[in-house]
Amino acid sequence: MLTIFRLWKLAFSRQHTQLAGRLRTFYTLLHIHTQAKLSKKTGGLIPLKLEGFTIAGYSYVTLTELYTDIFIKQVYRFETTAKKPFIVDCGANIGMSVLYFKQLYPESEVWAYEANPDAFALLQHNVEANKLKGVHLFNYLLSDTEDEVDFYIPAATAGLNGSLHPSIAKGKKQRMKAYRLSGLLPEHKTVDFVKVDIEGAEFNVLGEISQSGRMKDIRQLVVELHASRESAQLKYNELLAIFGAAYRHEAVGDQYTLEFPHLVKFTKQDPLTSTHC
């Protein structure tokens, strides 16, 4: 009963959703929970139907966490007047965020980048299974260089993450070509939203974007900050310094590293009314 109450409470915490939608969210959570309890699977893909989509992953825990953060807590929600917003997803993983963006703005154009080749294969699978249009996938590692770099991929398939830092993604090392995001974005095109969840490479990418002058073309971003307990304050201040007074910032979701937001949303301000938060 405690689990059912917890799922009910979580479902009804969903914002920007009417009662019928919250009830569907509860039944989805309950279905995933029940399926996880009854499943005897020890490997292979786990297919789930949620929010009108079909998505496959390797772990009920990971799928539940992604669904909770992205669809229920809506940590990547943003507002735009663009009819066909241009969205860049850095660290698309298996594609849960891509599904959310296409639900939020069906006519959007989404460019999704994922470095881990195993996660990218699943990203392709999930995009193709849902016949999504306007989605472009890139198996690219984003950084501040175009040289080859060491990239670490966990041996376990459940999380399917990867990082430039072995302390974040413990696993096998492989050499991969890196790309600068500034060189990949179309010239003279406004980017309505950028999601950055790249396991510790956020400063490489954002610092390079800022130095290249392409930051001015980006309206909104949500950045996941990866920092140790010892470096949390320093990293958070560094992140704010990259954006400066041109962007206002706010915490999103409910995840914190000490007293500092774990997920931070940046919104470009009108230069005539800009004041730093």
C-alpha positions as a Markdown table, in Angstrom:
| # | Residue | x | y | z |
|---|---|---|---|---|
| 1 | Met | 0.0 | 0.0 | 0.0 |
| 2 | Leu | 2.9 | 2.4 | 0.7 |
| 3 | Thr | 4.2 | 1.8 | -2.8 |
| 4 | Ile | 0.8 | 2.5 | -4.4 |
| 5 | Phe | 0.4 | 5.6 | -2.3 |
| 6 | Arg | 3.9 | 6.8 | -3.3 |
| 7 | Leu | 3.1 | 6.2 | -7.0 |
| 8 | Trp | -0.3 | 8.0 | -6.6 |
| 9 | Lys | 1.4 | 11.0 | -5.0 |
| 10 | Leu | 4.1 | 11.1 | -7.7 |
| 11 | Ala | 1.6 | 10.9 | -10.5 |
| 12 | Phe | -0.6 | 13.7 | -9.0 |
| 13 | Ser | 2.4 | 15.9 | -8.6 |
| 14 | Arg | 2.7 | 16.2 | -12.4 |
| 15 | Gln | 2.2 | 19.8 | -13.5 |
| 16 | His | 0.6 | 21.2 | -16.6 |
| 17 | Thr | -1.6 | 18.1 | -16.7 |
| 18 | Gln | -5.3 | 17.6 | -16.3 |
| 19 | Leu | -6.9 | 15.0 | -14.0 |
| 20 | Ala | -7.2 | 12.4 | -16.8 |
| 21 | Gly | -3.6 | 12.8 | -17.6 |
| 22 | Arg | -2.5 | 12.4 | -14.0 |
| 23 | Leu | -4.6 | 9.2 | -13.7 |
| 24 | Arg | -3.0 | 7.8 | -16.9 |
| 25 | Thr | 0.4 | 8.7 | -15.3 |
| 26 | Phe | -0.5 | 6.7 | -12.2 |
| 27 | Tyr | -1.6 | 3.7 | -14.2 |
| 28 | Thr | 1.6 | 3.8 | -16.2 |
| 29 | Leu | 3.7 | 3.9 | -13.0 |
| 30 | Leu | 1.7 | 1.1 | -11.5 |
| 31 | His | 2.0 | -1.0 | -14.7 |
| 32 | Ile | 5.8 | -0.5 | -14.8 |
| 33 | His | 6.1 | -1.4 | -11.1 |
| 34 | Thr | 3.9 | -4.5 | -11.5 |
| 35 | Gln | 5.8 | -5.6 | -14.6 |
| 36 | Ala | 9.1 | -5.2 | -12.8 |
| 37 | Lys | 7.9 | -7.3 | -9.9 |
| 38 | Leu | 6.6 | -10.1 | -12.1 |
| 39 | Ser | 9.3 | -10.1 | -14.7 |
| 40 | Lys | 11.8 | -13.0 | -14.6 |
| 41 | Lys | 13.9 | -11.4 | -17.3 |
| 42 | Thr | 17.7 | -11.6 | -16.7 |
| 43 | Gly | 18.8 | -9.8 | -19.8 |
| 44 | Gly | 17.6 | -8.4 | -23.1 |
| 45 | Leu | 15.4 | -5.5 | -24.0 |
| 46 | Ile | 12.4 | -4.4 | -21.9 |
| 47 | Pro | 9.6 | -2.9 | -24.0 |
| 48 | Leu | 7.3 | -0.4 | -22.4 |
| 49 | Lys | 4.3 | 1.6 | -23.7 |
| 50 | Leu | 3.9 | 5.1 | -22.2 |
| 51 | Glu | 2.5 | 8.4 | -23.2 |
| 52 | Gly | 1.4 | 7.0 | -26.5 |
| 53 | Phe | 5.0 | 5.9 | -27.3 |
| 54 | Thr | 6.9 | 2.6 | -27.3 |
| 55 | Ile | 10.3 | 2.6 | -25.6 |
| 56 | Ala | 12.8 | -0.1 | -24.9 |
| 57 | Gly | 15.6 | -0.2 | -22.3 |
| 58 | Tyr | 17.6 | -2.7 | -20.3 |
| 59 | Ser | 16.4 | -1.8 | -16.7 |
| 60 | Tyr | 13.1 | -1.1 | -15.1 |
| 61 | Val | 14.8 | 1.1 | -12.6 |
| 62 | Thr | 16.4 | 3.3 | -15.2 |
| 63 | Leu | 13.3 | 3.5 | -17.3 |
| 64 | Thr | 11.2 | 4.5 | -14.3 |
| 65 | Glu | 13.8 | 7.1 | -13.3 |
| 66 | Leu | 13.9 | 8.6 | -16.8 |
| 67 | Tyr | 10.1 | 8.6 | -17.1 |
| 68 | Thr | 9.7 | 10.3 | -13.7 |
| 69 | Asp | 12.3 | 13.0 | -14.4 |
| 70 | Ile | 11.4 | 13.7 | -18.0 |
| 71 | Phe | 7.6 | 13.2 | -18.2 |
| 72 | Ile | 6.4 | 13.6 | -14.7 |
| 73 | Lys | 8.7 | 16.3 | -13.2 |
| 74 | Gln | 9.2 | 17.7 | -16.7 |
| 75 | Val | 12.7 | 18.9 | -16.0 |
| 76 | Tyr | 13.2 | 19.8 | -19.7 |
| 77 | Arg | 9.9 | 21.7 | -20.2 |
| 78 | Phe | 10.3 | 25.0 | -21.9 |
| 79 | Glu | 8.0 | 27.6 | -23.4 |
| 80 | Thr | 8.4 | 29.0 | -26.9 |
| 81 | Thr | 6.3 | 30.9 | -29.5 |
| 82 | Ala | 8.1 | 29.1 | -32.3 |
| 83 | Lys | 5.7 | 26.9 | -34.3 |
| 84 | Lys | 8.5 | 24.4 | -35.2 |
| 85 | Pro | 11.1 | 24.9 | -32.5 |
| 86 | Phe | 14.7 | 23.8 | -33.1 |
| 87 | Ile | 15.9 | 21.6 | -30.2 |
| 88 | Val | 19.4 | 20.2 | -29.6 |
| 89 | Asp | 19.6 | 17.2 | -27.2 |
| 90 | Cys | 23.2 | 16.8 | -25.9 |
| 91 | Gly | 23.3 | 13.4 | -24.2 |
| 92 | Ala | 20.1 | 11.9 | -25.6 |
| 93 | Asn | 20.8 | 8.4 | -24.1 |
| 94 | Ile | 18.1 | 6.0 | -25.2 |
| 95 | Gly | 15.7 | 8.7 | -26.4 |
| 96 | Met | 13.2 | 9.3 | -23.5 |
| 97 | Ser | 13.9 | 13.1 | -23.8 |
| 98 | Val | 13.4 | 13.0 | -27.6 |
| 99 | Leu | 10.0 | 11.4 | -27.1 |
| 100 | Tyr | 9.1 | 14.1 | -24.5 |
| 101 | Phe | 10.2 | 16.9 | -26.9 |
| 102 | Lys | 8.0 | 15.5 | -29.7 |
| 103 | Gln | 5.1 | 15.2 | -27.3 |
| 104 | Leu | 5.6 | 18.8 | -26.2 |
| 105 | Tyr | 6.1 | 20.2 | -29.7 |
| 106 | Pro | 5.1 | 17.6 | -32.3 |
| 107 | Glu | 6.4 | 19.8 | -35.2 |
| 108 | Ser | 9.8 | 20.4 | -33.6 |
| 109 | Glu | 13.1 | 19.6 | -35.2 |
| 110 | Val | 15.3 | 17.7 | -32.8 |
| 111 | Trp | 19.0 | 17.1 | -33.3 |
| 112 | Ala | 20.0 | 14.4 | -30.8 |
| 113 | Tyr | 23.7 | 13.6 | -29.9 |
| 114 | Glu | 24.7 | 10.5 | -28.0 |
| 115 | Ala | 28.4 | 9.3 | -27.6 |
| 116 | Asn | 27.9 | 5.8 | -26.1 |
| 117 | Pro | 27.5 | 3.5 | -29.1 |
| 118 | Asp | 25.3 | 1.1 | -27.1 |
| 119 | Ala | 23.0 | 3.8 | -26.0 |
| 120 | Phe | 23.0 | 5.2 | -29.5 |
| 121 | Ala | 21.8 | 1.9 | -31.0 |
| 122 | Leu | 18.9 | 1.9 | -28.6 |
| 123 | Leu | 18.2 | 5.6 | -29.3 |
| 124 | Gln | 17.9 | 4.7 | -33.0 |
| 125 | His | 15.7 | 1.7 | -32.2 |
| 126 | Asn | 13.3 | 3.9 | -30.1 |
| 127 | Val | 13.1 | 6.7 | -32.6 |
| 128 | Glu | 12.4 | 4.3 | -35.5 |
| 129 | Ala | 9.8 | 2.3 | -33.4 |
| 130 | Asn | 7.8 | 5.5 | -32.9 |
| 131 | Lys | 8.2 | 6.7 | -36.5 |
| 132 | Leu | 9.3 | 10.1 | -35.3 |
| 133 | Lys | 9.7 | 12.8 | -38.0 |
| 134 | Gly | 12.1 | 15.7 | -37.8 |
| 135 | Val | 14.5 | 13.9 | -35.5 |
| 136 | His | 18.2 | 13.7 | -36.6 |
| 137 | Leu | 20.5 | 11.4 | -34.6 |
| 138 | Phe | 24.3 | 11.7 | -34.3 |
| 139 | Asn | 26.6 | 9.2 | -32.6 |
| 140 | Tyr | 29.0 | 12.1 | -31.7 |
| 141 | Leu | 31.1 | 12.8 | -28.6 |
| 142 | Leu | 30.8 | 16.5 | -27.8 |
| 143 | Ser | 33.7 | 18.4 | -26.3 |
| 144 | Asp | 35.9 | 21.5 | -26.8 |
| 145 | Thr | 38.2 | 19.8 | -29.4 |
| 146 | Glu | 38.0 | 17.9 | -32.6 |
| 147 | Asp | 40.8 | 15.6 | -31.7 |
| 148 | Glu | 40.5 | 12.0 | -30.5 |
| 149 | Val | 39.9 | 11.7 | -26.7 |
| 150 | Asp | 39.5 | 8.9 | -24.1 |
| 151 | Phe | 35.9 | 8.0 | -23.5 |
| 152 | Tyr | 34.8 | 5.7 | -20.8 |
| 153 | Ile | 31.8 | 3.3 | -21.2 |
| 154 | Pro | 30.4 | 1.3 | -18.3 |
| 155 | Ala | 30.4 | -2.5 | -18.7 |
| 156 | Ala | 26.8 | -2.7 | -17.4 |
| 157 | Thr | 24.1 | -1.9 | -20.0 |
| 158 | Ala | 21.5 | -0.6 | -17.5 |
| 159 | Gly | 22.4 | 3.0 | -17.3 |
| 160 | Leu | 24.0 | 3.3 | -20.8 |
| 161 | Asn | 25.9 | 6.5 | -19.9 |
| 162 | Gly | 29.5 | 7.4 | -20.7 |
| 163 | Ser | 32.0 | 10.1 | -19.8 |
| 164 | Leu | 35.3 | 11.7 | -20.5 |
| 165 | His | 35.9 | 11.1 | -16.8 |
| 166 | Pro | 36.6 | 7.6 | -15.5 |
| 167 | Ser | 35.3 | 8.6 | -12.0 |
| 168 | Ile | 31.8 | 9.2 | -13.5 |
| 169 | Ala | 31.6 | 6.2 | -15.9 |
| 170 | Lys | 33.7 | 3.4 | -14.6 |
| 171 | Gly | 34.3 | 0.9 | -17.4 |
| 172 | Lys | 36.2 | 0.3 | -20.6 |
| 173 | Lys | 38.2 | 3.0 | -22.3 |
| 174 | Gln | 38.1 | 3.7 | -26.0 |
| 175 | Arg | 39.4 | 6.4 | -28.2 |
| 176 | Met | 36.7 | 8.5 | -30.0 |
| 177 | Lys | 36.8 | 11.6 | -32.2 |
| 178 | Ala | 35.3 | 14.6 | -30.4 |
| 179 | Tyr | 33.2 | 17.4 | -32.0 |
| 180 | Arg | 32.6 | 21.0 | -31.1 |
| 181 | Leu | 28.9 | 21.8 | -30.9 |
| 182 | Ser | 29.5 | 25.2 | -32.3 |
| 183 | Gly | 30.7 | 23.7 | -35.5 |
| 184 | Leu | 27.7 | 21.4 | -35.8 |
| 185 | Leu | 25.0 | 24.0 | -35.4 |
| 186 | Pro | 23.5 | 25.5 | -38.6 |
| 187 | Glu | 24.7 | 29.0 | -39.4 |
| 188 | His | 22.4 | 31.9 | -38.7 |
| 189 | Lys | 19.8 | 29.6 | -37.1 |
| 190 | Thr | 18.1 | 30.3 | -33.7 |
| 191 | Val | 18.2 | 27.3 | -31.3 |
| 192 | Asp | 15.1 | 27.4 | -29.2 |
| 193 | Phe | 16.2 | 24.9 | -26.6 |
| 194 | Val | 19.4 | 22.9 | -25.7 |
| 195 | Lys | 19.5 | 20.1 | -23.2 |
| 196 | Val | 22.9 | 19.3 | -21.8 |
| 197 | Asp | 23.4 | 16.1 | -19.9 |
| 198 | Ile | 26.8 | 14.9 | -20.9 |
| 199 | Glu | 28.3 | 13.4 | -17.7 |
| 200 | Gly | 30.9 | 16.0 | -16.8 |
| 201 | Ala | 31.7 | 17.4 | -20.2 |
| 202 | Glu | 29.2 | 20.3 | -19.8 |
| 203 | Phe | 32.0 | 22.8 | -19.1 |
| 204 | Asn | 34.0 | 21.7 | -22.2 |
| 205 | Val | 30.9 | 22.2 | -24.4 |
| 206 | Leu | 29.4 | 25.3 | -22.9 |
| 207 | Gly | 32.8 | 27.0 | -22.5 |
| 208 | Glu | 33.6 | 26.4 | -26.2 |
| 209 | Ile | 30.1 | 27.5 | -27.3 |
| 210 | Ser | 30.5 | 30.7 | -25.4 |
| 211 | Gln | 34.0 | 31.4 | -26.8 |
| 212 | Ser | 32.8 | 30.7 | -30.3 |
| 213 | Gly | 30.1 | 33.3 | -30.1 |
| 214 | Arg | 27.3 | 30.9 | -30.9 |
| 215 | Met | 25.8 | 31.1 | -27.4 |
| 216 | Lys | 23.9 | 34.3 | -28.6 |
| 217 | Asp | 21.9 | 32.0 | -30.9 |
| 218 | Ile | 20.5 | 29.9 | -28.1 |
| 219 | Arg | 17.3 | 31.0 | -26.3 |
| 220 | Gln | 17.0 | 28.4 | -23.5 |
| 221 | Leu | 19.1 | 25.6 | -22.0 |
| 222 | Val | 18.8 | 23.1 | -19.2 |
| 223 | Val | 22.2 | 21.9 | -17.9 |
| 224 | Glu | 22.9 | 19.0 | -15.6 |
| 225 | Leu | 25.8 | 19.9 | -13.4 |
| 226 | His | 28.2 | 17.1 | -12.4 |
| 227 | Ala | 30.3 | 17.9 | -9.4 |
| 228 | Ser | 31.8 | 16.3 | -6.4 |
| 229 | Arg | 30.8 | 17.4 | -2.9 |
| 230 | Glu | 34.1 | 19.2 | -2.6 |
| 231 | Ser | 33.8 | 21.1 | -5.9 |
| 232 | Ala | 30.1 | 21.8 | -6.0 |
| 233 | Gln | 30.2 | 25.5 | -5.1 |
| 234 | Leu | 33.1 | 26.2 | -7.4 |
| 235 | Lys | 31.5 | 24.3 | -10.4 |
| 236 | Tyr | 28.1 | 26.0 | -9.8 |
| 237 | Asn | 29.7 | 29.4 | -9.8 |
| 238 | Glu | 31.7 | 28.5 | -12.9 |
| 239 | Leu | 28.5 | 27.5 | -14.7 |
| 240 | Leu | 26.8 | 30.8 | -13.8 |
| 241 | Ala | 29.9 | 32.8 | -15.0 |
| 242 | Ile | 29.7 | 31.2 | -18.5 |
| 243 | Phe | 26.2 | 32.6 | -19.0 |
| 244 | Gly | 26.7 | 35.9 | -17.1 |
| 245 | Ala | 24.0 | 38.5 | -17.1 |
| 246 | Ala | 22.7 | 37.7 | -20.5 |
| 247 | Tyr | 20.7 | 34.7 | -19.1 |
| 248 | Arg | 18.6 | 34.4 | -16.0 |
| 249 | His | 18.8 | 31.1 | -14.2 |
| 250 | Glu | 16.6 | 28.9 | -12.0 |
| 251 | Ala | 16.7 | 25.4 | -10.5 |
| 252 | Val | 14.5 | 22.8 | -12.1 |
| 253 | Gly | 13.4 | 19.5 | -10.7 |
| 254 | Asp | 14.2 | 18.6 | -7.1 |
| 255 | Gln | 17.7 | 17.3 | -7.3 |
| 256 | Tyr | 20.5 | 19.1 | -5.5 |
| 257 | Thr | 24.2 | 18.7 | -4.9 |
| 258 | Leu | 24.4 | 20.1 | -1.4 |
| 259 | Glu | 22.6 | 23.5 | -1.6 |
| 260 | Phe | 23.4 | 23.9 | -5.3 |
| 261 | Pro | 20.9 | 23.0 | -8.0 |
| 262 | His | 21.8 | 19.8 | -9.9 |
| 263 | Leu | 19.7 | 20.9 | -12.9 |
| 264 | Val | 19.8 | 24.6 | -13.9 |
| 265 | Lys | 17.7 | 26.3 | -16.6 |
| 266 | Phe | 19.1 | 29.3 | -18.4 |
| 267 | Thr | 16.8 | 31.7 | -20.4 |
| 268 | Lys | 18.1 | 34.4 | -22.6 |
| 269 | Gln | 17.0 | 37.8 | -21.4 |
| 270 | Asp | 15.9 | 40.9 | -23.3 |
| 271 | Pro | 19.1 | 43.0 | -23.3 |
| 272 | Leu | 17.0 | 46.1 | -22.5 |
| 273 | Thr | 15.6 | 44.6 | -19.3 |
| 274 | Ser | 18.4 | 42.1 | -18.4 |
| 275 | Thr | 19.2 | 41.8 | -14.7 |
| 276 | His | 21.2 | 38.9 | -13.2 |
| 277 | Cys | 19.3 | 36.5 | -11.0 |
